[in-house]
Amino acid sequence: INTNQSFNFADGVATSSFGTATPIALEVLKNKHKTIIKQEASVLLEKTDWYNHKALDDETFTIPDNIKTYRTNVRAKSNEMETKIDACNTVDELKSLYEYTEQDDGSFTRPLGEFPKEVL
């Protein structure tokens, strides 16, 4: 978190500077990242929410198994990601969760993982 910016004008040159920056607390960063994960999961689940709504309104309607599995997997991945974030003890550990590395098969993965692909 930066302090207020100050300006100076001398000899026809304008300069600016900041005071000493204060680091954001690790818990604040972790909470921000977990909020983002929750929002991403929510957006993914919204796309299939209508299945649940229809099942509530129409007792003859059955939610397809692939939709149920997808929704369960999104929630499980969200929980797993949040657990990994909670386990971080330093900013560098948190940062490393998002760093992609190339695998032997040429794909790229990150320790945090990815949400399941949509089934639709």
Secondary structure, 3 states (H helix, E strand, C coil): CCCCEEEEEECCEEEEEECCCCCCCHHHHHHHHHHHHHHHHHHHHHCCHHHHHHHHHCCCCCCCHHHHHHHHHHHHHHHHHHHHHHCCCCHHHHHHCCCCEECCCCCEECCCCCCCCCCC
